[in-house]
Amino acid sequence: MTMKEMIFSRKSCRSFTGQAVDGEMIEKILSFEPKPLYPQIKVRMDIVGREQVKCICPWTTPQVITVYSEETDGYLENIGFLFQQLDLYLQTLGLGVCWLGMGRMNPKTAEAVEEMRFVIMLAFGHPKGDPLRHDRKAFKRKRMDQIADCPDPKLEPARFAPSAVNSQPWYFVHEGDAIHVYCASKGSMLDIGIALSHLYVTYEDTFRFFRTEGIRDLNGRRYVGSVTL
């Protein structure tokens, strides 16, 4: 299954076998090069043992991916954009993945990362049971008219994106060839990056993200940027 196909089958995995991912698979993960939303923002990814992090989740994996970023304008959506590509890629390898928003580095074992802040971590490993959805109806997602100003089949990949507590904070407004992207006032910009990542993976050859001066916020929603597909 391709990353594009995985958009409509993936799910957050919360049941793992506990078996460590082997070195050959780790090499594949480390060699994967996702496209950034903002290439100028410095980002770092490490794969560490579970003992190096703290997380209140009731399940565990032997290894986790820790993500750091330069803290600057756009860094959260950049992280969501980058690592949702990795999420999809890992699932094409048959691994289960889950974003851990409540995870933290263990101060007793964590190494300092100069000029970067810890942002988030992803649990990954061998899933226990079926790691995929086989029917789009299994997704609990907002209707198209709840996330966009008009029906647009091109936005379906974004509609199926995961988000913190399934908040789905994105909203899309069409203007000519451009689609302006907004985030709900209490939504996470990281989630917006995840939704944009699904659009990029689907329309890799034509996707373009940019910011337009003068675009105002919309009914309490923050303007993030614009895309053409």
PETA-V612950 format. One line per field, one symbol per residue. ss: DSSP state (H for helix, E for strand, C for the rest). Layout:
ss=???
This chain:
ss=CCHHHHCCCCCCCCCECCCCCCHHHHHHHHHCCCCCCCCCCCEEEEEEEHHHEECCCCCCCCEEEEEEECCCCCHHHHHHHHHHHHHHHHHHCCEEEEEECCCEECCCCCCCCCCCEEEEEEEEEEECCCCCCCCHHHCCCCCHHHHECCCCHHHHHHHCCCCHHHCCCEEEEEECCEEEEEECCCCCHHHHHHHHHHHHHHCCCCCEEECCCCCCCECCEEEEEEEEC
